[in-house]
């Protein structure tokens, strides 16, 4: 065929039909006799083989899964009688507790109860107050109490810090875990009492955090801590937060007459509504025979409604308890003179005791 190429070119020059035919044959010549592209041996069979292997693996996995499920079913079947026996035993126990007036939950946990008077009682099912960002438990303090008291202290400390910042409420004793007599206290026996330290500022009005309760004189100066002052702003915020907490049910805030007057005077200066000042005046009081609440508030919450049958609201009176005018009269008198007391930064005049019951309660709580 190569020999035909010169001839084809000559014939093509003549532009005849034969020349065109020869030219086409010459161009197609290299492809003639070329080996056809070889198809890979078993190309059609390979996919089938792959599919077959994949199917075998899938079948193996299915078989293994079925065998595993079968084993699990056999294990469950073996445990079924044991589970049924446990259920029957639980039902029998529940029925037995129901006959005795209890439930399974009550059998596992002690029933929450504040029993008796604050100075003669017991406590079961108490919760423990622990330190947090805005609340610090004093070292060695016994901090078991009713949940309503523990939560109220946490909320109040948070509210003071939220409103005024840089605040940490120092908390002392609440009650022992089982209530009863507590060293250093005549009350604190039923989980409804708590001692909390006053907020303190330094000579520049900056918050001063302490590890102990700080006592103050009638003019708000710290005793034994030169330059420190009673923090009117934060201490009033604490009183207000406790009294505004509807869930807390705060009944008393024991504090000295002089500091009580300072707080009421501060509230009057800040134009706190008269209703709130009257509530604070009614709640704050001082024991008649031992005025030791000059370094802390003694907070007491009321008996929860669910415990009214066992919980005694007031302390058991001791012989010779002081009596005096009703609590409302005392509060009104304090409100009338509060602005003058604050303006002069002087000690509050002595005020008569509250109602006979409240006076007895305060008397029974002294000391602390």
Secondary structure as a PSIPRED ss2 file (coil, helix, strand):
# PSIPRED VFORMAT (PSIPRED V4.0)

   1 X C   1.000  0.000  0.000
   2 X H   0.000  1.000  0.000
   3 X H   0.000  1.000  0.000
   4 X H   0.000  1.000  0.000
   5 X H   0.000  1.000  0.000
   6 X H   0.000  1.000  0.000
   7 X H   0.000  1.000  0.000
   8 X H   0.000  1.000  0.000
   9 X H   0.000  1.000  0.000
  10 X H   0.000  1.000  0.000
  11 X H   0.000  1.000  0.000
  12 X H   0.000  1.000  0.000
  13 X H   0.000  1.000  0.000
  14 X H   0.000  1.000  0.000
  15 X C   1.000  0.000  0.000
  16 X C   1.000  0.000  0.000
  17 X H   0.000  1.000  0.000
  18 X H   0.000  1.000  0.000
  19 X H   0.000  1.000  0.000
  20 X H   0.000  1.000  0.000
  21 X H   0.000  1.000  0.000
  22 X H   0.000  1.000  0.000
  23 X H   0.000  1.000  0.000
  24 X H   0.000  1.000  0.000
  25 X H   0.000  1.000  0.000
  26 X H   0.000  1.000  0.000
  27 X H   0.000  1.000  0.000
  28 X H   0.000  1.000  0.000
  29 X H   0.000  1.000  0.000
  30 X H   0.000  1.000  0.000
  31 X H   0.000  1.000  0.000
  32 X C   1.000  0.000  0.000
  33 X C   1.000  0.000  0.000
  34 X C   1.000  0.000  0.000
  35 X C   1.000  0.000  0.000
  36 X C   1.000  0.000  0.000
  37 X C   1.000  0.000  0.000
  38 X C   1.000  0.000  0.000
  39 X C   1.000  0.000  0.000
  40 X C   1.000  0.000  0.000
  41 X C   1.000  0.000  0.000
  42 X C   1.000  0.000  0.000
  43 X H   0.000  1.000  0.000
  44 X H   0.000  1.000  0.000
  45 X H   0.000  1.000  0.000
  46 X H   0.000  1.000  0.000
  47 X H   0.000  1.000  0.000
  48 X H   0.000  1.000  0.000
  49 X H   0.000  1.000  0.000
  50 X H   0.000  1.000  0.000
  51 X H   0.000  1.000  0.000
  52 X H   0.000  1.000  0.000
  53 X H   0.000  1.000  0.000
  54 X H   0.000  1.000  0.000
  55 X H   0.000  1.000  0.000
  56 X H   0.000  1.000  0.000
  57 X H   0.000  1.000  0.000
  58 X H   0.000  1.000  0.000
  59 X H   0.000  1.000  0.000
  60 X H   0.000  1.000  0.000
  61 X H   0.000  1.000  0.000
  62 X H   0.000  1.000  0.000
  63 X H   0.000  1.000  0.000
  64 X H   0.000  1.000  0.000
  65 X H   0.000  1.000  0.000
  66 X H   0.000  1.000  0.000
  67 X H   0.000  1.000  0.000
  68 X H   0.000  1.000  0.000
  69 X H   0.000  1.000  0.000
  70 X H   0.000  1.000  0.000
  71 X H   0.000  1.000  0.000
  72 X H   0.000  1.000  0.000
  73 X H   0.000  1.000  0.000
  74 X H   0.000  1.000  0.000
  75 X H   0.000  1.000  0.000
  76 X H   0.000  1.000  0.000
  77 X H   0.000  1.000  0.000
  78 X H   0.000  1.000  0.000
  79 X H   0.000  1.000  0.000
  80 X H   0.000  1.000  0.000
  81 X H   0.000  1.000  0.000
  82 X H   0.000  1.000  0.000
  83 X H   0.000  1.000  0.000
  84 X H   0.000  1.000  0.000
  85 X H   0.000  1.000  0.000
  86 X H   0.000  1.000  0.000
  87 X H   0.000  1.000  0.000
  88 X H   0.000  1.000  0.000
  89 X H   0.000  1.000  0.000
  90 X H   0.000  1.000  0.000
  91 X H   0.000  1.000  0.000
  92 X H   0.000  1.000  0.000
  93 X H   0.000  1.000  0.000
  94 X H   0.000  1.000  0.000
  95 X H   0.000  1.000  0.000
  96 X H   0.000  1.000  0.000
  97 X H   0.000  1.000  0.000
  98 X H   0.000  1.000  0.000
  99 X H   0.000  1.000  0.000
 100 X C   1.000  0.000  0.000
 101 X C   1.000  0.000  0.000
 102 X C   1.000  0.000  0.000
 103 X C   1.000  0.000  0.000
 104 X H   0.000  1.000  0.000
 105 X H   0.000  1.000  0.000
 106 X H   0.000  1.000  0.000
 107 X H   0.000  1.000  0.000
 108 X H   0.000  1.000  0.000
 109 X C   1.000  0.000  0.000
 110 X C   1.000  0.000  0.000
 111 X C   1.000  0.000  0.000
 112 X C   1.000  0.000  0.000
 113 X E   0.000  0.000  1.000
 114 X E   0.000  0.000  1.000
 115 X E   0.000  0.000  1.000
 116 X E   0.000  0.000  1.000
 117 X E   0.000  0.000  1.000
 118 X C   1.000  0.000  0.000
 119 X C   1.000  0.000  0.000
 120 X E   0.000  0.000  1.000
 121 X E   0.000  0.000  1.000
 122 X E   0.000  0.000  1.000
 123 X E   0.000  0.000  1.000
 124 X E   0.000  0.000  1.000
 125 X C   1.000  0.000  0.000
 126 X C   1.000  0.000  0.000
 127 X E   0.000  0.000  1.000
 128 X E   0.000  0.000  1.000
 129 X C   1.000  0.000  0.000
 130 X C   1.000  0.000  0.000
 131 X C   1.000  0.000  0.000
 132 X C   1.000  0.000  0.000
 133 X C   1.000  0.000  0.000
 134 X C   1.000  0.000  0.000
 135 X E   0.000  0.000  1.000
 136 X E   0.000  0.000  1.000
 137 X E   0.000  0.000  1.000
 138 X C   1.000  0.000  0.000
 139 X C   1.000  0.000  0.000
 140 X C   1.000  0.000  0.000
 141 X C   1.000  0.000  0.000
 142 X C   1.000  0.000  0.000
 143 X C   1.000  0.000  0.000
 144 X E   0.000  0.000  1.000
 145 X E   0.000  0.000  1.000
 146 X C   1.000  0.000  0.000
 147 X H   0.000  1.000  0.000
 148 X H   0.000  1.000  0.000
 149 X H   0.000  1.000  0.000
 150 X H   0.000  1.000  0.000
 151 X H   0.000  1.000  0.000
 152 X H   0.000  1.000  0.000
 153 X H   0.000  1.000  0.000
 154 X H   0.000  1.000  0.000
 155 X H   0.000  1.000  0.000
 156 X H   0.000  1.000  0.000
 157 X H   0.000  1.000  0.000
 158 X H   0.000  1.000  0.000
 159 X H   0.000  1.000  0.000
 160 X H   0.000  1.000  0.000
 161 X H   0.000  1.000  0.000
 162 X H   0.000  1.000  0.000
 163 X H   0.000  1.000  0.000
 164 X H   0.000  1.000  0.000
 165 X C   1.000  0.000  0.000
 166 X C   1.000  0.000  0.000
 167 X C   1.000  0.000  0.000
 168 X C   1.000  0.000  0.000
 169 X E   0.000  0.000  1.000
 170 X E   0.000  0.000  1.000
 171 X E   0.000  0.000  1.000
 172 X C   1.000  0.000  0.000
 173 X C   1.000  0.000  0.000
 174 X C   1.000  0.000  0.000
 175 X E   0.000  0.000  1.000
 176 X C   1.000  0.000  0.000
 177 X C   1.000  0.000  0.000
 178 X C   1.000  0.000  0.000
 179 X C   1.000  0.000  0.000
 180 X C   1.000  0.000  0.000
 181 X C   1.000  0.000  0.000
 182 X C   1.000  0.000  0.000
 183 X C   1.000  0.000  0.000
 184 X C   1.000  0.000  0.000
 185 X C   1.000  0.000  0.000
 186 X C   1.000  0.000  0.000
 187 X C   1.000  0.000  0.000
 188 X C   1.000  0.000  0.000
 189 X C   1.000  0.000  0.000
 190 X C   1.000  0.000  0.000
 191 X C   1.000  0.000  0.000
 192 X C   1.000  0.000  0.000
 193 X E   0.000  0.000  1.000
 194 X E   0.000  0.000  1.000
 195 X E   0.000  0.000  1.000
 196 X E   0.000  0.000  1.000
 197 X E   0.000  0.000  1.000
 198 X C   1.000  0.000  0.000
 199 X C   1.000  0.000  0.000
 200 X E   0.000  0.000  1.000
 201 X E   0.000  0.000  1.000
 202 X C   1.000  0.000  0.000
 203 X C   1.000  0.000  0.000
 204 X C   1.000  0.000  0.000
 205 X C   1.000  0.000  0.000
 206 X C   1.000  0.000  0.000
 207 X E   0.000  0.000  1.000
 208 X C   1.000  0.000  0.000
 209 X C   1.000  0.000  0.000
 210 X C   1.000  0.000  0.000
 211 X C   1.000  0.000  0.000
 212 X C   1.000  0.000  0.000
 213 X C   1.000  0.000  0.000
 214 X C   1.000  0.000  0.000
 215 X C   1.000  0.000  0.000
 216 X E   0.000  0.000  1.000
 217 X C   1.000  0.000  0.000
 218 X C   1.000  0.000  0.000
 219 X C   1.000  0.000  0.000
 220 X C   1.000  0.000  0.000
 221 X E   0.000  0.000  1.000
 222 X E   0.000  0.000  1.000
 223 X C   1.000  0.000  0.000
 224 X C   1.000  0.000  0.000
 225 X C   1.000  0.000  0.000
 226 X C   1.000  0.000  0.000
 227 X C   1.000  0.000  0.000
 228 X C   1.000  0.000  0.000
 229 X E   0.000  0.000  1.000
 230 X E   0.000  0.000  1.000
 231 X C   1.000  0.000  0.000
 232 X H   0.000  1.000  0.000
 233 X H   0.000  1.000  0.000
 234 X H   0.000  1.000  0.000
 235 X H   0.000  1.000  0.000
 236 X H   0.000  1.000  0.000
 237 X H   0.000  1.000  0.000
 238 X H   0.000  1.000  0.000
 239 X H   0.000  1.000  0.000
 240 X H   0.000  1.000  0.000
 241 X H   0.000  1.000  0.000
 242 X H   0.000  1.000  0.000
 243 X H   0.000  1.000  0.000
 244 X H   0.000  1.000  0.000
 245 X C   1.000  0.000  0.000
 246 X C   1.000  0.000  0.000
 247 X C   1.000  0.000  0.000
 248 X C   1.000  0.000  0.000
 249 X C   1.000  0.000  0.000
 250 X E   0.000  0.000  1.000
 251 X E   0.000  0.000  1.000
 252 X E   0.000  0.000  1.000
 253 X E   0.000  0.000  1.000
 254 X E   0.000  0.000  1.000
 255 X C   1.000  0.000  0.000
 256 X C   1.000  0.000  0.000
 257 X H   0.000  1.000  0.000
 258 X H   0.000  1.000  0.000
 259 X H   0.000  1.000  0.000
 260 X H   0.000  1.000  0.000
 261 X H   0.000  1.000  0.000
 262 X H   0.000  1.000  0.000
 263 X H   0.000  1.000  0.000
 264 X H   0.000  1.000  0.000
 265 X H   0.000  1.000  0.000
 266 X H   0.000  1.000  0.000
 267 X H   0.000  1.000  0.000
 268 X H   0.000  1.000  0.000
 269 X H   0.000  1.000  0.000
 270 X C   1.000  0.000  0.000
 271 X C   1.000  0.000  0.000
 272 X C   1.000  0.000  0.000
 273 X C   1.000  0.000  0.000
 274 X H   0.000  1.000  0.000
 275 X H   0.000  1.000  0.000
 276 X H   0.000  1.000  0.000
 277 X H   0.000  1.000  0.000
 278 X H   0.000  1.000  0.000
 279 X H   0.000  1.000  0.000
 280 X H   0.000  1.000  0.000
 281 X H   0.000  1.000  0.000
 282 X H   0.000  1.000  0.000
 283 X H   0.000  1.000  0.000
 284 X E   0.000  0.000  1.000
 285 X E   0.000  0.000  1.000
 286 X C   1.000  0.000  0.000
 287 X C   1.000  0.000  0.000
 288 X C   1.000  0.000  0.000
 289 X C   1.000  0.000  0.000
 290 X C   1.000  0.000  0.000
 291 X C   1.000  0.000  0.000
 292 X C   1.000  0.000  0.000
 293 X C   1.000  0.000  0.000
 294 X C   1.000  0.000  0.000
 295 X C   1.000  0.000  0.000
 296 X E   0.000  0.000  1.000
 297 X E   0.000  0.000  1.000
 298 X E   0.000  0.000  1.000
 299 X E   0.000  0.000  1.000
 300 X E   0.000  0.000  1.000
 301 X E   0.000  0.000  1.000
 302 X C   1.000  0.000  0.000
 303 X C   1.000  0.000  0.000
 304 X C   1.000  0.000  0.000
 305 X H   0.000  1.000  0.000
 306 X H   0.000  1.000  0.000
 307 X H   0.000  1.000  0.000
 308 X C   1.000  0.000  0.000
 309 X C   1.000  0.000  0.000
 310 X C   1.000  0.000  0.000
 311 X E   0.000  0.000  1.000
 312 X C   1.000  0.000  0.000
 313 X C   1.000  0.000  0.000
 314 X C   1.000  0.000  0.000
 315 X C   1.000  0.000  0.000
 316 X C   1.000  0.000  0.000
 317 X C   1.000  0.000  0.000
 318 X C   1.000  0.000  0.000
 319 X C   1.000  0.000  0.000
 320 X C   1.000  0.000  0.000
 321 X C   1.000  0.000  0.000
 322 X C   1.000  0.000  0.000
 323 X C   1.000  0.000  0.000
 324 X C   1.000  0.000  0.000
 325 X C   1.000  0.000  0.000
 326 X C   1.000  0.000  0.000
 327 X H   0.000  1.000  0.000
 328 X H   0.000  1.000  0.000
 329 X H   0.000  1.000  0.000
 330 X H   0.000  1.000  0.000
 331 X H   0.000  1.000  0.000
 332 X H   0.000  1.000  0.000
 333 X H   0.000  1.000  0.000
 334 X H   0.000  1.000  0.000
 335 X H   0.000  1.000  0.000
 336 X H   0.000  1.000  0.000
 337 X H   0.000  1.000  0.000
 338 X H   0.000  1.000  0.000
 339 X H   0.000  1.000  0.000
 340 X H   0.000  1.000  0.000
 341 X H   0.000  1.000  0.000
 342 X H   0.000  1.000  0.000
 343 X H   0.000  1.000  0.000
 344 X H   0.000  1.000  0.000
 345 X C   1.000  0.000  0.000
 346 X C   1.000  0.000  0.000
 347 X C   1.000  0.000  0.000
 348 X C   1.000  0.000  0.000
 349 X C   1.000  0.000  0.000
 350 X C   1.000  0.000  0.000
 351 X C   1.000  0.000  0.000
 352 X C   1.000  0.000  0.000
 353 X C   1.000  0.000  0.000
 354 X C   1.000  0.000  0.000
 355 X C   1.000  0.000  0.000
 356 X H   0.000  1.000  0.000
 357 X H   0.000  1.000  0.000
 358 X H   0.000  1.000  0.000
 359 X H   0.000  1.000  0.000
 360 X H   0.000  1.000  0.000
 361 X H   0.000  1.000  0.000
 362 X H   0.000  1.000  0.000
 363 X H   0.000  1.000  0.000
 364 X H   0.000  1.000  0.000
 365 X H   0.000  1.000  0.000
 366 X C   1.000  0.000  0.000
 367 X C   1.000  0.000  0.000
 368 X C   1.000  0.000  0.000
